[in-house]
Amino acid sequence: MEITNEAKTYTKGGKPASYIPELALQSVEQFAACIVDQNGNYFEVGNIEAQFTLQSISKVINFIVACEYHGLQFVLDKVDVEPTAPGKPFNPMINAGAITIALMLPGESVKDRVDYVVDFLNRITDSPHQINEAVYRFEIETTHRNRAIAYYLKANDYLLCDVEEAVETYIRLCSLEVSTKDFAKIGLMLAGNGVHPLTNEKLITPKTAKITKALMTTCGLYNASGKYAASIGIPMKSGVSGSVLCTVSNGKVEHLKGKLGIGVYSPGIDDIGNSVAGMKFIEKLSQAYDLSIF
């Protein structure tokens, strides 16, 4: 696919996230992409099994789990679904919203909550996941801004319990390792509105899937969400590890057709936090195969 070769020329256009040592060590020349369709057909580029940490894409998984456990209205009483909003946290895709969501996850302890999310992730991807301890240790020791946010949330009655538990849960889940193939499967499940096309298992409700995709479209790419909604037009969520999760409800890309899940990884990110080569690949893909929902 010519789009892949073009995207690879952008790998050196960004730099790995320098504030996390393990991420800073990653070579910017890495590029992997995986697309899977509802029939189990794959398009693969690079090492789609290579592991990287979820980072902000954990917000998507955590939001889904919280909604499925408590119900959507319970979650929305504490976290809004707007790009900006007064009062409570804007949406689950920003840190304030994600920290609030962390304490809504099922379980009485940090371990319980993390284990619950890991089990859910394992079911979607049919592969095991573990925490990158080096990334976790560094992030938990330096996450002063997130602690400040958590104390503000606690003072305004948005956190359900302890500040440190909320922050630890959030950082541990950001430190979970995944692959581009995992992302493709997650995206495919969302494309199926909660029913995984490869297994026919109903993993989440259509209501949760639909609002998750809406949030990804409007709030999933940091301060570039509006720009990419206009130029790409598919639900996406990025992370500072250089990864992007995408979902397409109906499309055709080469020999792939129908519901599509897409995962991309290239660690060179821009000043906003999005993978330079990854976003270029998805942009070219959407334009070439008319994948935009608009």
KARA-V406992 format. One record per residue. N is the residue number from 1. RES is the residue in one small letter. PSI is psi in radians with two decimals (NA if undefined). OMEGA is omega in degrees with one decimal (* if undefined). BURIAL is # if it has 24 or more other ideal C-beta (glycine too) atoms within 12 Angstrom, else .. Layout:
n->N res->RES psi->PSI omega->OMEGA burial->BURIAL
n->N res->RES psi->PSI omega->OMEGA burial->BURIAL
This chain:
n->1 res->m psi->2.11 omega->-176.7 burial->.
n->2 res->e psi->-0.56 omega->179.5 burial->.
n->3 res->i psi->-0.67 omega->-179.8 burial->#
n->4 res->t psi->-0.82 omega->179.7 burial->#
n->5 res->n psi->-0.67 omega->178.9 burial->.
n->6 res->e psi->-0.75 omega->-179.1 burial->.
n->7 res->a psi->-0.66 omega->-178.8 burial->#
n->8 res->k psi->-0.44 omega->179.0 burial->#
n->9 res->t psi->-0.20 omega->-179.0 burial->.
n->10 res->y psi->0.03 omega->-175.0 burial->#
n->11 res->t psi->-0.56 omega->-179.2 burial->#
n->12 res->k psi->0.15 omega->179.2 burial->.
n->13 res->g psi->-0.16 omega->177.3 burial->#
n->14 res->g psi->-3.13 omega->178.7 burial->#
n->15 res->k psi->2.56 omega->175.9 burial->#
n->16 res->p psi->2.68 omega->178.8 burial->#
n->17 res->a psi->1.97 omega->-171.1 burial->#
n->18 res->s psi->-0.32 omega->-174.6 burial->.
n->19 res->y psi->-0.07 omega->173.7 burial->.
n->20 res->i psi->1.90 omega->-172.0 burial->#
n->21 res->p psi->-0.75 omega->-178.7 burial->.
n->22 res->e psi->-0.61 omega->178.1 burial->#
n->23 res->l psi->-0.64 omega->-178.5 burial->#
n->24 res->a psi->-0.43 omega->-178.2 burial->.
n->25 res->l psi->-0.18 omega->-175.9 burial->.
n->26 res->q psi->2.45 omega->178.0 burial->#
n->27 res->s psi->2.27 omega->-179.4 burial->.
n->28 res->v psi->-0.23 omega->-178.7 burial->#
n->29 res->e psi->-0.14 omega->178.6 burial->.
n->30 res->q psi->2.44 omega->174.6 burial->#
n->31 res->f psi->2.19 omega->176.9 burial->#
n->32 res->a psi->2.47 omega->177.2 burial->#
n->33 res->a psi->2.46 omega->178.7 burial->#
n->34 res->c psi->2.26 omega->174.5 burial->#
n->35 res->i psi->2.32 omega->176.5 burial->#
n->36 res->v psi->2.45 omega->178.4 burial->#
n->37 res->d psi->3.08 omega->-173.9 burial->#
n->38 res->q psi->-0.27 omega->179.0 burial->#
n->39 res->n psi->0.06 omega->179.0 burial->.
n->40 res->g psi->0.25 omega->175.2 burial->.
n->41 res->n psi->2.48 omega->-176.1 burial->#
n->42 res->y psi->2.59 omega->163.4 burial->#
n->43 res->f psi->2.23 omega->-174.0 burial->#
n->44 res->e psi->2.41 omega->173.5 burial->#
n->45 res->v psi->2.30 omega->177.7 burial->#
n->46 res->g psi->-2.88 omega->-177.7 burial->#
n->47 res->n psi->1.61 omega->-175.6 burial->.
n->48 res->i psi->-0.07 omega->176.3 burial->#
n->49 res->e psi->-0.15 omega->-179.2 burial->.
n->50 res->a psi->2.43 omega->-174.6 burial->#
n->51 res->q psi->2.47 omega->172.5 burial->#
n->52 res->f psi->2.92 omega->-176.0 burial->#
n->53 res->t psi->2.58 omega->-177.6 burial->#
n->54 res->l psi->-0.75 omega->-173.3 burial->#
n->55 res->q psi->-2.30 omega->-172.2 burial->#
n->56 res->s psi->-0.25 omega->179.2 burial->#
n->57 res->i psi->-0.27 omega->172.3 burial->#
n->58 res->s psi->-0.45 omega->-178.6 burial->#
n->59 res->k psi->-0.61 omega->177.8 burial->#
n->60 res->v psi->-0.87 omega->-177.9 burial->#
n->61 res->i psi->-0.79 omega->-177.5 burial->#
n->62 res->n psi->-0.72 omega->178.6 burial->#
n->63 res->f psi->-0.78 omega->179.3 burial->#
n->64 res->i psi->-0.85 omega->-177.9 burial->#
n->65 res->v psi->-0.78 omega->-179.3 burial->#
n->66 res->a psi->-0.75 omega->179.8 burial->#
n->67 res->c psi->-0.71 omega->-179.7 burial->#
n->68 res->e psi->-0.56 omega->-177.5 burial->#
n->69 res->y psi->-0.80 omega->-174.0 burial->#
n->70 res->h psi->-0.38 omega->-170.4 burial->.
n->71 res->g psi->2.58 omega->-174.0 burial->.
n->72 res->l psi->-0.75 omega->-175.1 burial->#
n->73 res->q psi->-0.66 omega->177.8 burial->.
n->74 res->f psi->-0.78 omega->-179.3 burial->.
n->75 res->v psi->-0.76 omega->-176.4 burial->#
n->76 res->l psi->-0.30 omega->174.4 burial->#
n->77 res->d psi->-0.41 omega->-178.4 burial->.
n->78 res->k psi->-0.48 omega->-175.5 burial->#
n->79 res->v psi->2.27 omega->-179.5 burial->#
n->80 res->d psi->3.14 omega->177.3 burial->#
n->81 res->v psi->0.69 omega->-179.3 burial->#
n->82 res->e psi->2.62 omega->173.1 burial->.
n->83 res->p psi->-0.65 omega->171.8 burial->.
n->84 res->t psi->2.59 omega->-179.8 burial->.
n->85 res->a psi->2.55 omega->177.3 burial->.
n->86 res->p psi->2.72 omega->173.0 burial->.
n->87 res->g psi->-1.96 omega->-174.5 burial->.
n->88 res->k psi->2.88 omega->-179.1 burial->#
n->89 res->p psi->2.39 omega->-174.7 burial->#
n->90 res->f psi->-0.95 omega->-174.3 burial->#
n->91 res->n psi->2.92 omega->-177.0 burial->#
n->92 res->p psi->-0.10 omega->-176.5 burial->#
n->93 res->m psi->-0.01 omega->171.7 burial->#
n->94 res->i psi->2.85 omega->-173.2 burial->#
n->95 res->n psi->-0.69 omega->179.9 burial->#
n->96 res->a psi->-0.77 omega->178.1 burial->#
n->97 res->g psi->-0.71 omega->-177.7 burial->#
n->98 res->a psi->-0.66 omega->178.5 burial->#
n->99 res->i psi->-0.67 omega->176.1 burial->#
n->100 res->t psi->-0.77 omega->179.3 burial->#
n->101 res->i psi->-0.62 omega->-175.2 burial->#
n->102 res->a psi->-0.66 omega->-178.7 burial->#
n->103 res->l psi->-0.02 omega->172.9 burial->#
n->104 res->m psi->-0.15 omega->-178.6 burial->#
n->105 res->l psi->2.56 omega->-176.2 burial->#
n->106 res->p psi->2.39 omega->177.6 burial->#
n->107 res->g psi->2.78 omega->-178.4 burial->#
n->108 res->e psi->-0.07 omega->-178.2 burial->.
n->109 res->s psi->2.96 omega->176.2 burial->.
n->110 res->v psi->-0.81 omega->-178.4 burial->#
n->111 res->k psi->-0.77 omega->179.8 burial->.
n->112 res->d psi->-0.79 omega->-177.3 burial->.
n->113 res->r psi->-0.79 omega->179.6 burial->#
n->114 res->v psi->-0.79 omega->-179.7 burial->#
n->115 res->d psi->-0.68 omega->-179.8 burial->#
n->116 res->y psi->-0.80 omega->179.8 burial->#
n->117 res->v psi->-0.73 omega->179.1 burial->#
n->118 res->v psi->-0.76 omega->178.5 burial->#
n->119 res->d psi->-0.71 omega->178.5 burial->.
n->120 res->f psi->-0.77 omega->178.9 burial->#
n->121 res->l psi->-0.70 omega->178.5 burial->#
n->122 res->n psi->-0.67 omega->-179.9 burial->.
n->123 res->r psi->-0.70 omega->-179.2 burial->#
n->124 res->i psi->-0.77 omega->-170.0 burial->#
n->125 res->t psi->-0.25 omega->-175.9 burial->#
n->126 res->d psi->0.68 omega->176.7 burial->.
n->127 res->s psi->2.65 omega->-178.2 burial->.
n->128 res->p psi->2.71 omega->179.1 burial->.
n->129 res->h psi->2.53 omega->179.4 burial->#
n->130 res->q psi->2.87 omega->-179.2 burial->.
n->131 res->i psi->2.38 omega->171.3 burial->#
n->132 res->n psi->1.78 omega->-172.7 burial->#
n->133 res->e psi->-0.60 omega->-180.0 burial->.
n->134 res->a psi->-0.77 omega->177.5 burial->.
n->135 res->v psi->-0.79 omega->-179.1 burial->#
n->136 res->y psi->-0.85 omega->-176.4 burial->#
n->137 res->r psi->-0.75 omega->-179.4 burial->.
n->138 res->f psi->-0.80 omega->-175.8 burial->.
n->139 res->e psi->-0.72 omega->-177.3 burial->#
n->140 res->i psi->-0.52 omega->179.8 burial->#
n->141 res->e psi->-0.35 omega->-174.2 burial->.
n->142 res->t psi->0.18 omega->-173.5 burial->.
n->143 res->t psi->0.93 omega->-175.6 burial->#
n->144 res->h psi->-0.68 omega->-179.7 burial->.
n->145 res->r psi->-0.72 omega->179.0 burial->.
n->146 res->n psi->-0.61 omega->175.8 burial->#
n->147 res->r psi->-0.71 omega->178.5 burial->#
n->148 res->a psi->-0.75 omega->177.6 burial->.
n->149 res->i psi->-0.76 omega->-177.7 burial->#
n->150 res->a psi->-0.69 omega->178.0 burial->#
n->151 res->y psi->-0.65 omega->175.3 burial->.
n->152 res->y psi->-0.78 omega->179.5 burial->.
n->153 res->l psi->-0.72 omega->179.0 burial->#
n->154 res->k psi->-0.75 omega->-179.5 burial->#
n->155 res->a psi->-0.46 omega->-178.8 burial->.
n->156 res->n psi->0.27 omega->171.0 burial->.
n->157 res->d psi->0.57 omega->175.4 burial->.
n->158 res->y psi->-0.44 omega->177.9 burial->#
n->159 res->l psi->2.42 omega->-177.6 burial->#
n->160 res->l psi->-0.42 omega->177.6 burial->#
n->161 res->c psi->-2.44 omega->-167.0 burial->#
n->162 res->d psi->2.42 omega->179.4 burial->.
n->163 res->v psi->-0.88 omega->-177.3 burial->#
n->164 res->e psi->-0.61 omega->176.0 burial->.
n->165 res->e psi->-0.72 omega->179.3 burial->#
n->166 res->a psi->-0.82 omega->-177.9 burial->#
n->167 res->v psi->-0.76 omega->-179.4 burial->#
n->168 res->e psi->-0.75 omega->178.3 burial->#
n->169 res->t psi->-0.83 omega->-178.5 burial->#
n->170 res->y psi->-0.82 omega->-177.3 burial->#
n->171 res->i psi->-0.67 omega->177.6 burial->#
n->172 res->r psi->-0.73 omega->-179.3 burial->#
n->173 res->l psi->-0.55 omega->172.9 burial->#
n->174 res->c psi->-0.46 omega->-174.9 burial->#
n->175 res->s psi->0.06 omega->176.4 burial->#
n->176 res->l psi->2.44 omega->179.8 burial->#
n->177 res->e psi->2.41 omega->180.0 burial->#
n->178 res->v psi->-3.12 omega->178.3 burial->#
n->179 res->s psi->2.96 omega->177.2 burial->#
n->180 res->t psi->-0.57 omega->177.0 burial->#
n->181 res->k psi->-0.69 omega->175.2 burial->#
n->182 res->d psi->-0.79 omega->-179.0 burial->#
n->183 res->f psi->-0.70 omega->179.0 burial->#
n->184 res->a psi->-0.71 omega->179.7 burial->#
n->185 res->k psi->-0.67 omega->176.5 burial->#
n->186 res->i psi->-0.80 omega->178.2 burial->#
n->187 res->g psi->-0.65 omega->179.1 burial->#
n->188 res->l psi->-0.70 omega->177.0 burial->#
n->189 res->m psi->-0.74 omega->177.8 burial->#
n->190 res->l psi->-0.65 omega->177.1 burial->#
n->191 res->a psi->-0.55 omega->177.6 burial->#
n->192 res->g psi->0.22 omega->-179.1 burial->#
n->193 res->n psi->0.72 omega->174.1 burial->#
n->194 res->g psi->-0.28 omega->175.9 burial->#
n->195 res->v psi->2.15 omega->-178.1 burial->.
n->196 res->h psi->2.00 omega->-176.4 burial->#
n->197 res->p psi->-0.44 omega->-177.7 burial->#
n->198 res->l psi->-0.37 omega->-177.7 burial->#
n->199 res->t psi->-0.21 omega->-174.9 burial->.
n->200 res->n psi->0.27 omega->177.6 burial->.
n->201 res->e psi->2.31 omega->175.7 burial->.
n->202 res->k psi->1.88 omega->-174.9 burial->.
n->203 res->l psi->-0.61 omega->177.3 burial->#
n->204 res->i psi->2.91 omega->-179.6 burial->#
n->205 res->t psi->2.66 omega->176.4 burial->.
n->206 res->p psi->-0.62 omega->-179.1 burial->.
n->207 res->k psi->-0.80 omega->178.2 burial->.
n->208 res->t psi->-0.76 omega->-179.1 burial->#
n->209 res->a psi->-0.77 omega->-176.1 burial->#
n->210 res->k psi->-0.75 omega->-179.6 burial->#
n->211 res->i psi->-0.55 omega->175.8 burial->#
n->212 res->t psi->-0.79 omega->179.7 burial->#
n->213 res->k psi->-0.63 omega->176.6 burial->#
n->214 res->a psi->-0.74 omega->178.1 burial->#
n->215 res->l psi->-0.70 omega->177.6 burial->#
n->216 res->m psi->-0.69 omega->-178.6 burial->#
n->217 res->t psi->-0.72 omega->-174.0 burial->#
n->218 res->t psi->-0.40 omega->-171.3 burial->#
n->219 res->c psi->0.18 omega->-168.6 burial->#
n->220 res->g psi->-0.14 omega->-172.8 burial->#
n->221 res->l psi->0.78 omega->179.3 burial->#
n->222 res->y psi->-2.40 omega->-176.4 burial->#
n->223 res->n psi->0.09 omega->176.1 burial->.
n->224 res->a psi->0.21 omega->-175.2 burial->#
n->225 res->s psi->-0.78 omega->-179.3 burial->#
n->226 res->g psi->-0.74 omega->-179.9 burial->.
n->227 res->k psi->-0.79 omega->-177.2 burial->.
n->228 res->y psi->-0.46 omega->173.0 burial->#
n->229 res->a psi->-0.67 omega->-179.9 burial->#
n->230 res->a psi->-0.73 omega->-173.4 burial->.
n->231 res->s psi->-0.40 omega->-178.8 burial->.
n->232 res->i psi->-0.90 omega->171.0 burial->#
n->233 res->g psi->0.57 omega->172.7 burial->#
n->234 res->i psi->2.68 omega->178.5 burial->#
n->235 res->p psi->2.23 omega->-177.5 burial->#
n->236 res->m psi->2.67 omega->169.1 burial->#
n->237 res->k psi->2.32 omega->-178.9 burial->#
n->238 res->s psi->2.87 omega->174.5 burial->#
n->239 res->g psi->2.72 omega->-174.5 burial->#
n->240 res->v psi->-0.09 omega->171.6 burial->#
n->241 res->s psi->-0.22 omega->-179.6 burial->#
n->242 res->g psi->0.32 omega->-175.7 burial->#
n->243 res->s psi->2.73 omega->177.4 burial->#
n->244 res->v psi->2.31 omega->175.0 burial->#
n->245 res->l psi->2.27 omega->-178.7 burial->#
n->246 res->c psi->2.68 omega->177.1 burial->#
n->247 res->t psi->2.38 omega->-178.4 burial->#
n->248 res->v psi->2.07 omega->-175.5 burial->#
n->249 res->s psi->-0.54 omega->178.1 burial->#
n->250 res->n psi->2.11 omega->-179.3 burial->.
n->251 res->g psi->3.05 omega->178.0 burial->#
n->252 res->k psi->2.13 omega->178.3 burial->.
n->253 res->v psi->1.86 omega->-176.4 burial->#
n->254 res->e psi->-2.11 omega->-178.2 burial->.
n->255 res->h psi->-0.01 omega->179.9 burial->.
n->256 res->l psi->2.48 omega->179.5 burial->#
n->257 res->k psi->2.78 omega->-179.1 burial->.
n->258 res->g psi->-2.46 omega->177.5 burial->#
n->259 res->k psi->2.36 omega->-176.3 burial->#
n->260 res->l psi->2.45 omega->168.9 burial->#
n->261 res->g psi->2.43 omega->-175.2 burial->#
n->262 res->i psi->2.32 omega->172.1 burial->#
n->263 res->g psi->2.39 omega->179.8 burial->#
n->264 res->v psi->2.49 omega->177.0 burial->#
n->265 res->y psi->2.17 omega->171.2 burial->#
n->266 res->s psi->1.99 omega->-164.8 burial->#
n->267 res->p psi->-0.18 omega->177.4 burial->#
n->268 res->g psi->1.96 omega->-177.3 burial->#
n->269 res->i psi->2.79 omega->177.6 burial->#
n->270 res->d psi->-3.05 omega->-176.3 burial->#
n->271 res->d psi->-0.39 omega->-179.2 burial->.
n->272 res->i psi->-0.50 omega->179.1 burial->.
n->273 res->g psi->0.14 omega->-179.7 burial->#
n->274 res->n psi->2.50 omega->178.6 burial->#
n->275 res->s psi->2.18 omega->-177.7 burial->#
n->276 res->v psi->-0.95 omega->-178.8 burial->#
n->277 res->a psi->-0.65 omega->179.5 burial->#
n->278 res->g psi->-0.80 omega->-179.7 burial->#
n->279 res->m psi->-0.60 omega->177.6 burial->#
n->280 res->k psi->-0.73 omega->178.0 burial->#
n->281 res->f psi->-0.84 omega->-176.9 burial->#
n->282 res->i psi->-0.68 omega->178.4 burial->#
n->283 res->e psi->-0.85 omega->179.8 burial->#
n->284 res->k psi->-0.68 omega->179.6 burial->#
n->285 res->l psi->-0.83 omega->-178.5 burial->#
n->286 res->s psi->-0.72 omega->-178.4 burial->#
n->287 res->q psi->-0.69 omega->-177.9 burial->.
n->288 res->a psi->-0.59 omega->-174.5 burial->.
n->289 res->y psi->0.24 omega->174.1 burial->#
n->290 res->d psi->1.01 omega->-176.3 burial->.
n->291 res->l psi->-0.15 omega->-176.1 burial->#
n->292 res->s psi->2.47 omega->176.9 burial->#
n->293 res->i psi->-0.11 omega->-177.8 burial->#
n->294 res->f psi->NA omega->* burial->.
